[in-house]
Structure formats: structure tokens, C-alpha cells
């Protein structure tokens, strides 16, 4: 395997990690900012509130986008397994 092929496969893997991680991370980030603003406005500084809301958001996001994300991961893995003979030889 040449260094160019290895680097392209690493880039594909990193891009897939970004695609799989982006929806939950963005949702939790947005909810965290909104909860932080609400807590600052009402002066309720309870860390448990922010944690619970973020956890519920993460579960809901994974429930809504889990099928899509898992499909992308399975397609990527299957494609990678099919490309192994071409990568080695």
C-alpha cells in the first residue's frame, strides 16, 4: 500500500467520523448554549439541569438520526471491506 492510498483511506475515515459525530454534537452544543443563556438570565446555576437537558437531547438526536448514521457506517465499512484486496495488492 502506497502512502497516498493510506492517507486517502485515513482521510475517508476521518470524514466519516465527522459525518457520524456532527448531528449529536451540534444538537447538544445548541441546547447547551440555550440552557446556559436561560440559566444566566434567571440566575439558576444548577449544573444538573444543563446535564439532564443535554442528555435528553443526545438521546433524542440519536433516536431520530440513528438509522441514517448506522446506515452510513455500515455502507462505509462494507465498501472498505470490498476495497481491501485492491488496497493490499
C-alpha angles and dihedrals in degrees: 000000000000122000091247092057091046092050092048091051091048089050091051090050093049091047090052091050089052093049092048096045100041102077097052094039094049092047093050091045093053093046091047092054092047092048090047092052091047092048091049091049094049095034092232103143101182112142092199092067093056092046095050093047091049092048092050090047091051092050092047093048092050091046092052099040100026095098092051093045094047091048091053091048093049092048091049092048093046091049090049092051090050091051095050095093090051092047095051101040 
